Amino acid sequence: MGELDRVLRVYRARAARDASRRYAADDPANRLRLEALEREAFALVEEATGRLAADLRWLDLGCGGGWWLRTLAARGVPPQRRHGCDLRAELASAGGAAVVRAAIDRLPYRGDSFDVVSQFTVFSSVLDPAVRGAAARQALRVLRPGGVVLWYDFLWNPLNRDTRGLGARDVRDLFPGAATVVRRVTLAPPLARPLARCASRLHALAYRLPWLRSHLLCVIVPRGES
């Protein structure tokens, strides 16, 4: 069984036991996480590209049920500029976006196709360094001149053995020579969930401590594109 077959098996098992319920839109901690993530991600991309999100052509790697593609729609990105790929055939509707079944290390797109290639907690699910490296090269291949990679992923997730945390050095190793803007974001979920449900003010105070944040948000600008 190949590495991406393993990833597919893990995601299907997770769906079968409804482990994604904690990431539902009506969960207080998840709502706070997504609101902050969306705000910071769009700000970083628009600053790096000098263009509004609605004017960019996007590809979301491992798009799953289409959360980010629907977020782009809400931001005014038209359907023809919203694309996604995922290993799973049973993809949910993504608001008219063009979604294909594909592996992240073998993207079915021509070079210079997208202004932004995004990934949200996808690379941490890939344990094989060779597959991660191939996926990073594919992301760069399909970027247009002036394009960027938008990265959001775990620094650590010790309770999930099916993932591997990735730090700033790992990101820079995957995209050598690129200019990388790195932000530490997202209050660690085991702490965020109880605080968000009972004390939103404490949640905000805890977020001020960088060492309690469990993810990296990065914009990666390939060499010669800054």
Secondary structure as UniProt FT lines:
FT   HELIX           3..16
FT   TURN            17..18
FT   HELIX           19..23
FT   TURN            25..26
FT   HELIX           28..49
FT   HELIX           53..55
FT   STRAND          58..61
FT   TURN            64..65
FT   HELIX           67..74
FT   TURN            75..76
FT   HELIX           79..81
FT   STRAND          82..86
FT   TURN            95..96
FT   STRAND          98..101
FT   TURN            104..105
FT   STRAND          114..120
FT   HELIX           123..125
FT   HELIX           129..141
FT   STRAND          143..154
FT   TURN            158..159
FT   TURN            161..162
FT   HELIX           168..174
FT   TURN            176..177
FT   STRAND          179..187
FT   HELIX           189..198
FT   HELIX           200..207
FT   HELIX           210..212
FT   STRAND          213..221
FT   TURN            223..224
//
